[in-house]
Amino acid sequence: MAGALDGIKVLDLTRVLAGPYCTMILGDLGAEVIKVESPGGSDETRGWGPPFTNGVSAYYLCANRNKKSITIDLKTDEGIATIKQLISQSDVIINNFKVGTMERFGLDYETVADINEEIVYCSITGFGETGPYKDMPGYDFIIQAMSGLMSITGTEESGPQKMGVAITDILTGLYACIGIQAALLERKQSGKGQKLDLSLYDAAVSSLVNIGSNYLMSEKIPVALGNSHANIVPYQTFNTSDGEMVIAVGNDNQFKKLCSIIGKPTMANDERFRTNADRVEHRDELVPLLQDGFLTKPTAYWQEKCQENSIPCGPIQNIAEVSMDPQLQEREMFIEYEHPSAETVKAIGSPLKLSRSPVRYELHPPDPGEHNDEILANLTFSKNKN
């Protein structure tokens, strides 16, 4: 069964996470992805660890399946000639070099479009290709700090905190994937490709969503609320007699049910708590009352009662618990495949569930230059292998 992007050829000049994550998704969907690295392998994540399995980094494995690898020295005329041959055969080229690097290689958008006017050219940088910050290096941690994300993560006591994963890389990779597919659809109408200029900074700021809107509408600078919500109460963690759980009350009817199951039904009629807006205003009075109720029973009891009353709730699980979750097992969110160096690899699967063109896991994350011979054989002239 063909993948949704079967027939699309992607030339991947990216490394680390944002770009590779994007191209892995495209590969999962059936695109042919050719990962380009310098001889010996230039993706830094190959060395990021531990953990390693037989010298292969778990970090590298997480974002590079369904790709072929070729090693090319872009500092040589021969290397540039090879890339240009690949460009002529490709639908997409994506890079995350610093601003100006592709121009120094003679691979700016105008030159690439002259070779192949139908190509979709995607550039990922820290701050974009325009503006006063365009030449600054961009790393996820820096972007989380500058974008406002860290200022609303954590608590007043903890101070600003970064998220536990490189979230701005992931968001930018997803936006790149969306933009590339949109450009490919538009190409069906115009017959031409176009350039995408994506930045981690832009993507991070876009993720502020309601918190950003709250500030723009009120000009009140938001504060870090830890596990509480800026606009909804109660929507946070609560301690139970034996642990901790999350309660996410989304409407007034759910709040009434919550008051009933903790044995305080009249609290729902308290004028301080009748509506969500009231509860947000009086959160400091309401939350301790709810917390007192939750401390009387264990987590399992509250989970059962909340689920019986359709009140959104959930346990705080560690990664080991997540990996054994029967829901995720049923959804095939954990996969295994064989790798020539790392042997059996356990990985997180794709969340994309397409009925007619499902994702496929056909290629292991490649070793550097693993497909040199195969790829070069398809070009129109011969050359020395790197």
TORKOL-4160 file (C-alpha; in steps of 0.2 Angstrom, whole numbers, padded with zeros to 4 digits, m for minus):
386
<pt num="1" X="0000" Y="0000" Z="0000"/>
<pt num="2" X="0007" Y="0017" Z="m0005"/>
<pt num="3" X="0011" Y="0030" Z="0008"/>
<pt num="4" X="0002" Y="0047" Z="0007"/>
<pt num="5" X="0017" Y="0056" Z="0000"/>
<pt num="6" X="0023" Y="0041" Z="m0011"/>
<pt num="7" X="0033" Y="0048" Z="m0026"/>
<pt num="8" X="0039" Y="0064" Z="m0016"/>
<pt num="9" X="0058" Y="0065" Z="m0015"/>
<pt num="10" X="0065" Y="0075" Z="m0001"/>
<pt num="11" X="0084" Y="0081" Z="0000"/>
<pt num="12" X="0087" Y="0083" Z="0018"/>
<pt num="13" X="0102" Y="0094" Z="0023"/>
<pt num="14" X="0097" Y="0096" Z="0041"/>
<pt num="15" X="0104" Y="0089" Z="0057"/>
<pt num="16" X="0100" Y="0089" Z="0076"/>
<pt num="17" X="0081" Y="0089" Z="0079"/>
<pt num="18" X="0069" Y="0102" Z="0070"/>
<pt num="19" X="0074" Y="0097" Z="0052"/>
<pt num="20" X="0076" Y="0079" Z="0055"/>
<pt num="21" X="0060" Y="0078" Z="0064"/>
<pt num="22" X="0051" Y="0086" Z="0050"/>
<pt num="23" X="0059" Y="0074" Z="0037"/>
<pt num="24" X="0056" Y="0059" Z="0047"/>
<pt num="25" X="0037" Y="0063" Z="0047"/>
<pt num="26" X="0038" Y="0065" Z="0028"/>
<pt num="27" X="0047" Y="0049" Z="0027"/>
<pt num="28" X="0034" Y="0040" Z="0038"/>
<pt num="29" X="0021" Y="0046" Z="0026"/>
<pt num="30" X="0030" Y="0038" Z="0011"/>
<pt num="31" X="0041" Y="0052" Z="0004"/>
<pt num="32" X="0059" Y="0046" Z="m0001"/>
<pt num="33" X="0071" Y="0056" Z="0010"/>
<pt num="34" X="0089" Y="0057" Z="0007"/>
<pt num="35" X="0099" Y="0063" Z="0022"/>
<pt num="36" X="0115" Y="0072" Z="0017"/>
<pt num="37" X="0130" Y="0073" Z="0028"/>
<pt num="38" X="0148" Y="0077" Z="0027"/>
<pt num="39" X="0160" Y="0062" Z="0025"/>
<pt num="40" X="0160" Y="0053" Z="0042"/>
<pt num="41" X="0143" Y="0059" Z="0047"/>
<pt num="42" X="0140" Y="0077" Z="0053"/>
<pt num="43" X="0124" Y="0076" Z="0062"/>
<pt num="44" X="0129" Y="0081" Z="0080"/>
<pt num="45" X="0116" Y="0070" Z="0088"/>
<pt num="46" X="0126" Y="0054" Z="0082"/>
<pt num="47" X="0137" Y="0059" Z="0097"/>
<pt num="48" X="0124" Y="0065" Z="0109"/>
<pt num="49" X="0123" Y="0052" Z="0124"/>
<pt num="50" X="0123" Y="0041" Z="0133"/>
<pt num="51" X="0113" Y="0030" Z="0130"/>
<pt num="52" X="0122" Y="0022" Z="0115"/>
<pt num="53" X="0119" Y="0005" Z="0108"/>
<pt num="54" X="0134" Y="m0002" Z="0100"/>
<pt num="55" X="0140" Y="0016" Z="0097"/>
<pt num="56" X="0123" Y="0022" Z="0090"/>
<pt num="57" X="0115" Y="0036" Z="0100"/>
<pt num="58" X="0097" Y="0035" Z="0106"/>
<pt num="59" X="0095" Y="0053" Z="0102"/>
<pt num="60" X="0100" Y="0051" Z="0084"/>
<pt num="61" X="0088" Y="0036" Z="0082"/>
<pt num="62" X="0073" Y="0046" Z="0088"/>
<pt num="63" X="0072" Y="0057" Z="0073"/>
<pt num="64" X="0080" Y="0048" Z="0058"/>
<pt num="65" X="0070" Y="0033" Z="0052"/>
<pt num="66" X="0064" Y="0031" Z="0035"/>
<pt num="67" X="0079" Y="0040" Z="0027"/>
<pt num="68" X="0093" Y="0035" Z="0016"/>
<pt num="69" X="0110" Y="0043" Z="0019"/>
<pt num="70" X="0123" Y="0050" Z="0007"/>
<pt num="71" X="0139" Y="0058" Z="0012"/>
<pt num="72" X="0145" Y="0073" Z="0002"/>
<pt num="73" X="0158" Y="0086" Z="0005"/>
<pt num="74" X="0149" Y="0103" Z="0000"/>
<pt num="75" X="0166" Y="0112" Z="0001"/>
<pt num="76" X="0171" Y="0104" Z="m0015"/>
<pt num="77" X="0166" Y="0107" Z="m0033"/>
<pt num="78" X="0162" Y="0089" Z="m0035"/>
<pt num="79" X="0151" Y="0089" Z="m0019"/>
<pt num="80" X="0141" Y="0104" Z="m0026"/>
<pt num="81" X="0139" Y="0096" Z="m0043"/>
<pt num="82" X="0132" Y="0080" Z="m0034"/>
<pt num="83" X="0120" Y="0091" Z="m0024"/>
<pt num="84" X="0114" Y="0100" Z="m0039"/>
<pt num="85" X="0111" Y="0083" Z="m0048"/>
<pt num="86" X="0100" Y="0078" Z="m0033"/>
<pt num="87" X="0091" Y="0095" Z="m0033"/>
<pt num="88" X="0086" Y="0092" Z="m0051"/>
<pt num="89" X="0078" Y="0076" Z="m0046"/>
<pt num="90" X="0070" Y="0082" Z="m0030"/>
<pt num="91" X="0053" Y="0089" Z="m0025"/>
<pt num="92" X="0059" Y="0097" Z="m0008"/>
<pt num="93" X="0076" Y="0103" Z="m0001"/>
<pt num="94" X="0077" Y="0107" Z="0017"/>
<pt num="95" X="0092" Y="0114" Z="0027"/>
<pt num="96" X="0095" Y="0122" Z="0044"/>
<pt num="97" X="0112" Y="0130" Z="0041"/>
<pt num="98" X="0115" Y="0147" Z="0048"/>
<pt num="99" X="0109" Y="0162" Z="0037"/>
<pt num="100" X="0121" Y="0164" Z="0022"/>
<pt num="101" X="0128" Y="0147" Z="0022"/>
<pt num="102" X="0118" Y="0140" Z="0008"/>
<pt num="103" X="0122" Y="0156" Z="m0002"/>
<pt num="104" X="0141" Y="0152" Z="0001"/>
<pt num="105" X="0139" Y="0135" Z="m0006"/>
<pt num="106" X="0130" Y="0143" Z="m0021"/>
<pt num="107" X="0114" Y="0134" Z="m0016"/>
<pt num="108" X="0103" Y="0149" Z="m0013"/>
<pt num="109" X="0085" Y="0148" Z="m0017"/>
<pt num="110" X="0087" Y="0158" Z="m0034"/>
<pt num="111" X="0101" Y="0146" Z="m0040"/>
<pt num="112" X="0091" Y="0130" Z="m0034"/>
<pt num="113" X="0075" Y="0137" Z="m0042"/>
<pt num="114" X="0085" Y="0139" Z="m0059"/>
<pt num="115" X="0090" Y="0121" Z="m0058"/>
<pt num="116" X="0072" Y="0115" Z="m0053"/>
<pt num="117" X="0058" Y="0128" Z="m0053"/>
<pt num="118" X="0046" Y="0115" Z="m0045"/>
<pt num="119" X="0056" Y="0112" Z="m0030"/>
<pt num="120" X="0050" Y="0117" Z="m0012"/>
<pt num="121" X="0064" Y="0125" Z="m0003"/>
<pt num="122" X="0063" Y="0125" Z="0016"/>
<pt num="123" X="0075" Y="0135" Z="0027"/>
<pt num="124" X="0075" Y="0132" Z="0046"/>
<pt num="125" X="0085" Y="0145" Z="0057"/>
<pt num="126" X="0085" Y="0151" Z="0075"/>
<pt num="127" X="0078" Y="0168" Z="0071"/>
<pt num="128" X="0073" Y="0168" Z="0052"/>
<pt num="129" X="0082" Y="0175" Z="0037"/>
<pt num="130" X="0077" Y="0193" Z="0040"/>
<pt num="131" X="0077" Y="0205" Z="0055"/>
<pt num="132" X="0091" Y="0211" Z="0067"/>
<pt num="133" X="0093" Y="0194" Z="0075"/>
<pt num="134" X="0095" Y="0184" Z="0059"/>
<pt num="135" X="0114" Y="0181" Z="0061"/>
<pt num="136" X="0112" Y="0175" Z="0079"/>
<pt num="137" X="0114" Y="0156" Z="0083"/>
<pt num="138" X="0097" Y="0148" Z="0089"/>
<pt num="139" X="0096" Y="0134" Z="0101"/>
<pt num="140" X="0080" Y="0127" Z="0109"/>
<pt num="141" X="0085" Y="0132" Z="0126"/>
<pt num="142" X="0089" Y="0150" Z="0121"/>
<pt num="143" X="0073" Y="0151" Z="0111"/>
<pt num="144" X="0063" Y="0145" Z="0126"/>
<pt num="145" X="0070" Y="0159" Z="0136"/>
<pt num="146" X="0068" Y="0173" Z="0124"/>
<pt num="147" X="0051" Y="0168" Z="0118"/>
<pt num="148" X="0042" Y="0170" Z="0135"/>
<pt num="149" X="0039" Y="0151" Z="0137"/>
<pt num="150" X="0051" Y="0150" Z="0151"/>
<pt num="151" X="0043" Y="0165" Z="0160"/>
<pt num="152" X="0027" Y="0155" Z="0161"/>
<pt num="153" X="0034" Y="0138" Z="0165"/>
<pt num="154" X="0038" Y="0133" Z="0183"/>
<pt num="155" X="0032" Y="0142" Z="0199"/>
<pt num="156" X="0036" Y="0158" Z="0208"/>
<pt num="157" X="0047" Y="0148" Z="0220"/>
<pt num="158" X="0056" Y="0138" Z="0206"/>
<pt num="159" X="0059" Y="0153" Z="0194"/>
<pt num="160" X="0058" Y="0151" Z="0175"/>
<pt num="161" X="0060" Y="0133" Z="0169"/>
<pt num="162" X="0062" Y="0125" Z="0152"/>
<pt num="163" X="0051" Y="0111" Z="0146"/>
<pt num="164" X="0058" Y="0094" Z="0148"/>
<pt num="165" X="0060" Y="0091" Z="0129"/>
<pt num="166" X="0066" Y="0103" Z="0115"/>
<pt num="167" X="0049" Y="0109" Z="0112"/>
<pt num="168" X="0053" Y="0124" Z="0100"/>
<pt num="169" X="0063" Y="0111" Z="0089"/>
<pt num="170" X="0048" Y="0100" Z="0088"/>
<pt num="171" X="0035" Y="0114" Z="0085"/>
<pt num="172" X="0047" Y="0121" Z="0071"/>
<pt num="173" X="0048" Y="0104" Z="0063"/>
<pt num="174" X="0029" Y="0102" Z="0063"/>
<pt num="175" X="0027" Y="0119" Z="0055"/>
<pt num="176" X="0040" Y="0115" Z="0042"/>
<pt num="177" X="0031" Y="0099" Z="0038"/>
<pt num="178" X="0014" Y="0108" Z="0037"/>
<pt num="179" X="0022" Y="0122" Z="0026"/>
<pt num="180" X="0031" Y="0109" Z="0014"/>
<pt num="181" X="0015" Y="0100" Z="0011"/>
<pt num="182" X="0005" Y="0116" Z="0008"/>
<pt num="183" X="0018" Y="0121" Z="m0004"/>
<pt num="184" X="0017" Y="0105" Z="m0013"/>
<pt num="185" X="m0002" Y="0106" Z="m0014"/>
<pt num="186" X="0000" Y="0124" Z="m0021"/>
<pt num="187" X="0012" Y="0118" Z="m0034"/>
<pt num="188" X="m0002" Y="0107" Z="m0042"/>
<pt num="189" X="m0010" Y="0124" Z="m0046"/>
<pt num="190" X="0005" Y="0135" Z="m0051"/>
<pt num="191" X="0017" Y="0122" Z="m0057"/>
<pt num="192" X="0031" Y="0131" Z="m0047"/>
<pt num="193" X="0039" Y="0128" Z="m0030"/>
<pt num="194" X="0043" Y="0142" Z="m0017"/>
<pt num="195" X="0053" Y="0146" Z="m0002"/>
<pt num="196" X="0049" Y="0143" Z="0016"/>
<pt num="197" X="0058" Y="0154" Z="0029"/>
<pt num="198" X="0055" Y="0146" Z="0046"/>
<pt num="199" X="0062" Y="0151" Z="0063"/>
<pt num="200" X="0062" Y="0143" Z="0080"/>
<pt num="201" X="0058" Y="0160" Z="0088"/>
<pt num="202" X="0043" Y="0162" Z="0077"/>
<pt num="203" X="0037" Y="0145" Z="0081"/>
<pt num="204" X="0039" Y="0147" Z="0099"/>
<pt num="205" X="0030" Y="0163" Z="0100"/>
<pt num="206" X="0016" Y="0156" Z="0090"/>
<pt num="207" X="0014" Y="0142" Z="0104"/>
<pt num="208" X="0010" Y="0156" Z="0117"/>
<pt num="209" X="m0008" Y="0154" Z="0111"/>
<pt num="210" X="m0020" Y="0159" Z="0124"/>
<pt num="211" X="m0007" Y="0166" Z="0136"/>
<pt num="212" X="m0001" Y="0177" Z="0122"/>
<pt num="213" X="m0018" Y="0183" Z="0118"/>
<pt num="214" X="m0022" Y="0186" Z="0137"/>
<pt num="215" X="m0007" Y="0198" Z="0137"/>
<pt num="216" X="m0011" Y="0207" Z="0121"/>
<pt num="217" X="m0029" Y="0210" Z="0126"/>
<pt num="218" X="m0026" Y="0215" Z="0144"/>
<pt num="219" X="m0007" Y="0221" Z="0144"/>
<pt num="220" X="m0006" Y="0211" Z="0160"/>
<pt num="221" X="0011" Y="0201" Z="0161"/>
<pt num="222" X="0007" Y="0183" Z="0164"/>
<pt num="223" X="0015" Y="0174" Z="0178"/>
<pt num="224" X="0021" Y="0156" Z="0180"/>
<pt num="225" X="0007" Y="0146" Z="0188"/>
<pt num="226" X="0015" Y="0129" Z="0189"/>
<pt num="227" X="0002" Y="0116" Z="0186"/>
<pt num="228" X="m0012" Y="0128" Z="0187"/>
<pt num="229" X="m0021" Y="0136" Z="0172"/>
<pt num="230" X="m0022" Y="0154" Z="0169"/>
<pt num="231" X="m0040" Y="0154" Z="0162"/>
<pt num="232" X="m0048" Y="0139" Z="0170"/>
<pt num="233" X="m0051" Y="0133" Z="0188"/>
<pt num="234" X="m0049" Y="0120" Z="0195"/>
<pt num="235" X="m0037" Y="0114" Z="0181"/>
<pt num="236" X="m0022" Y="0108" Z="0190"/>
<pt num="237" X="m0013" Y="0094" Z="0201"/>
<pt num="238" X="m0020" Y="0089" Z="0218"/>
<pt num="239" X="m0013" Y="0078" Z="0231"/>
<pt num="240" X="m0022" Y="0063" Z="0237"/>
<pt num="241" X="m0020" Y="0052" Z="0252"/>
<pt num="242" X="m0007" Y="0042" Z="0243"/>
<pt num="243" X="m0001" Y="0052" Z="0228"/>
<pt num="244" X="m0005" Y="0065" Z="0216"/>
<pt num="245" X="m0017" Y="0067" Z="0201"/>
<pt num="246" X="m0023" Y="0080" Z="0188"/>
<pt num="247" X="m0041" Y="0087" Z="0188"/>
<pt num="248" X="m0046" Y="0097" Z="0173"/>
<pt num="249" X="m0063" Y="0104" Z="0175"/>
<pt num="250" X="m0069" Y="0112" Z="0159"/>
<pt num="251" X="m0086" Y="0119" Z="0163"/>
<pt num="252" X="m0098" Y="0123" Z="0177"/>
<pt num="253" X="m0108" Y="0106" Z="0176"/>
<pt num="254" X="m0092" Y="0097" Z="0178"/>
<pt num="255" X="m0088" Y="0108" Z="0193"/>
<pt num="256" X="m0105" Y="0104" Z="0201"/>
<pt num="257" X="m0101" Y="0085" Z="0199"/>
<pt num="258" X="m0084" Y="0087" Z="0207"/>
<pt num="259" X="m0091" Y="0096" Z="0222"/>
<pt num="260" X="m0103" Y="0081" Z="0224"/>
<pt num="261" X="m0090" Y="0068" Z="0223"/>
<pt num="262" X="m0079" Y="0076" Z="0236"/>
<pt num="263" X="m0094" Y="0078" Z="0248"/>
<pt num="264" X="m0096" Y="0097" Z="0246"/>
<pt num="265" X="m0111" Y="0098" Z="0235"/>
<pt num="266" X="m0117" Y="0116" Z="0242"/>
<pt num="267" X="m0100" Y="0123" Z="0237"/>
<pt num="268" X="m0106" Y="0123" Z="0219"/>
<pt num="269" X="m0119" Y="0136" Z="0223"/>
<pt num="270" X="m0107" Y="0148" Z="0233"/>
<pt num="271" X="m0107" Y="0164" Z="0223"/>
<pt num="272" X="m0088" Y="0164" Z="0223"/>
<pt num="273" X="m0087" Y="0148" Z="0213"/>
<pt num="274" X="m0103" Y="0147" Z="0202"/>
<pt num="275" X="m0095" Y="0151" Z="0186"/>
<pt num="276" X="m0077" Y="0148" Z="0179"/>
<pt num="277" X="m0074" Y="0167" Z="0179"/>
<pt num="278" X="m0079" Y="0167" Z="0198"/>
<pt num="279" X="m0068" Y="0153" Z="0201"/>
<pt num="280" X="m0053" Y="0161" Z="0192"/>
<pt num="281" X="m0055" Y="0176" Z="0203"/>
<pt num="282" X="m0057" Y="0167" Z="0219"/>
<pt num="283" X="m0044" Y="0152" Z="0215"/>
<pt num="284" X="m0035" Y="0156" Z="0231"/>
<pt num="285" X="m0050" Y="0152" Z="0242"/>
<pt num="286" X="m0057" Y="0138" Z="0231"/>
<pt num="287" X="m0041" Y="0127" Z="0229"/>
<pt num="288" X="m0038" Y="0124" Z="0247"/>
<pt num="289" X="m0056" Y="0118" Z="0250"/>
<pt num="290" X="m0054" Y="0106" Z="0235"/>
<pt num="291" X="m0037" Y="0100" Z="0241"/>
<pt num="292" X="m0044" Y="0096" Z="0258"/>
<pt num="293" X="m0057" Y="0084" Z="0250"/>
<pt num="294" X="m0045" Y="0075" Z="0239"/>
<pt num="295" X="m0033" Y="0071" Z="0254"/>
<pt num="296" X="m0047" Y="0060" Z="0261"/>
<pt num="297" X="m0045" Y="0046" Z="0248"/>
<pt num="298" X="m0032" Y="0038" Z="0237"/>
<pt num="299" X="m0029" Y="0042" Z="0219"/>
<pt num="300" X="m0037" Y="0026" Z="0212"/>
<pt num="301" X="m0053" Y="0031" Z="0221"/>
<pt num="302" X="m0054" Y="0048" Z="0214"/>
<pt num="303" X="m0049" Y="0042" Z="0197"/>
<pt num="304" X="m0064" Y="0030" Z="0197"/>
<pt num="305" X="m0076" Y="0043" Z="0204"/>
<pt num="306" X="m0071" Y="0056" Z="0191"/>
<pt num="307" X="m0072" Y="0044" Z="0176"/>
<pt num="308" X="m0089" Y="0039" Z="0182"/>
<pt num="309" X="m0095" Y="0057" Z="0182"/>
<pt num="310" X="m0086" Y="0062" Z="0165"/>
<pt num="311" X="m0074" Y="0073" Z="0174"/>
<pt num="312" X="m0057" Y="0074" Z="0165"/>
<pt num="313" X="m0043" Y="0067" Z="0176"/>
<pt num="314" X="m0027" Y="0058" Z="0174"/>
<pt num="315" X="m0013" Y="0051" Z="0184"/>
<pt num="316" X="0005" Y="0058" Z="0183"/>
<pt num="317" X="0015" Y="0044" Z="0174"/>
<pt num="318" X="0033" Y="0042" Z="0172"/>
<pt num="319" X="0040" Y="0036" Z="0155"/>
<pt num="320" X="0041" Y="0018" Z="0161"/>
<pt num="321" X="0023" Y="0019" Z="0165"/>
<pt num="322" X="0019" Y="0027" Z="0149"/>
<pt num="323" X="0028" Y="0014" Z="0139"/>
<pt num="324" X="0017" Y="0000" Z="0147"/>
<pt num="325" X="0000" Y="0010" Z="0145"/>
<pt num="326" X="m0012" Y="m0002" Z="0137"/>
<pt num="327" X="m0020" Y="0012" Z="0127"/>
<pt num="328" X="m0004" Y="0017" Z="0119"/>
<pt num="329" X="0000" Y="m0002" Z="0116"/>
<pt num="330" X="m0017" Y="m0003" Z="0107"/>
<pt num="331" X="m0013" Y="0012" Z="0097"/>
<pt num="332" X="0004" Y="0005" Z="0091"/>
<pt num="333" X="0014" Y="0020" Z="0098"/>
<pt num="334" X="0029" Y="0010" Z="0103"/>
<pt num="335" X="0038" Y="0000" Z="0089"/>
<pt num="336" X="0053" Y="m0011" Z="0086"/>
<pt num="337" X="0064" Y="m0013" Z="0071"/>
<pt num="338" X="0081" Y="m0020" Z="0067"/>
<pt num="339" X="0096" Y="m0009" Z="0064"/>
<pt num="340" X="0113" Y="m0016" Z="0057"/>
<pt num="341" X="0123" Y="m0008" Z="0071"/>
<pt num="342" X="0111" Y="m0005" Z="0086"/>
<pt num="343" X="0102" Y="m0022" Z="0083"/>
<pt num="344" X="0085" Y="m0021" Z="0090"/>
<pt num="345" X="0079" Y="m0003" Z="0092"/>
<pt num="346" X="0064" Y="0002" Z="0102"/>
<pt num="347" X="0056" Y="0018" Z="0097"/>
<pt num="348" X="0041" Y="0029" Z="0098"/>
<pt num="349" X="0029" Y="0027" Z="0083"/>
<pt num="350" X="0020" Y="0040" Z="0073"/>
<pt num="351" X="0003" Y="0047" Z="0080"/>
<pt num="352" X="m0003" Y="0049" Z="0062"/>
<pt num="353" X="m0017" Y="0036" Z="0059"/>
<pt num="354" X="m0022" Y="0036" Z="0040"/>
<pt num="355" X="m0035" Y="0023" Z="0035"/>
<pt num="356" X="m0030" Y="0021" Z="0017"/>
<pt num="357" X="m0012" Y="0026" Z="0016"/>
<pt num="358" X="m0005" Y="0022" Z="0034"/>
<pt num="359" X="0013" Y="0027" Z="0039"/>
<pt num="360" X="0026" Y="0014" Z="0036"/>
<pt num="361" X="0042" Y="0010" Z="0045"/>
<pt num="362" X="0053" Y="0003" Z="0031"/>
<pt num="363" X="0070" Y="0011" Z="0034"/>
<pt num="364" X="0081" Y="0011" Z="0050"/>
<pt num="365" X="0090" Y="0027" Z="0054"/>
<pt num="366" X="0105" Y="0026" Z="0042"/>
<pt num="367" X="0123" Y="0025" Z="0046"/>
<pt num="368" X="0133" Y="0039" Z="0037"/>
<pt num="369" X="0134" Y="0036" Z="0019"/>
<pt num="370" X="0125" Y="0019" Z="0020"/>
<pt num="371" X="0116" Y="0022" Z="0003"/>
<pt num="372" X="0130" Y="0031" Z="m0006"/>
<pt num="373" X="0132" Y="0018" Z="m0020"/>
<pt num="374" X="0113" Y="0017" Z="m0022"/>
<pt num="375" X="0110" Y="0035" Z="m0023"/>
<pt num="376" X="0125" Y="0040" Z="m0034"/>
<pt num="377" X="0120" Y="0026" Z="m0046"/>
<pt num="378" X="0104" Y="0035" Z="m0050"/>
<pt num="379" X="0113" Y="0051" Z="m0055"/>
<pt num="380" X="0118" Y="0055" Z="m0073"/>
<pt num="381" X="0137" Y="0055" Z="m0071"/>
<pt num="382" X="0149" Y="0045" Z="m0061"/>
<pt num="383" X="0160" Y="0051" Z="m0047"/>
<pt num="384" X="0171" Y="0045" Z="m0033"/>
<pt num="385" X="0162" Y="0039" Z="m0018"/>
<pt num="386" X="0165" Y="0049" Z="m0001"/>
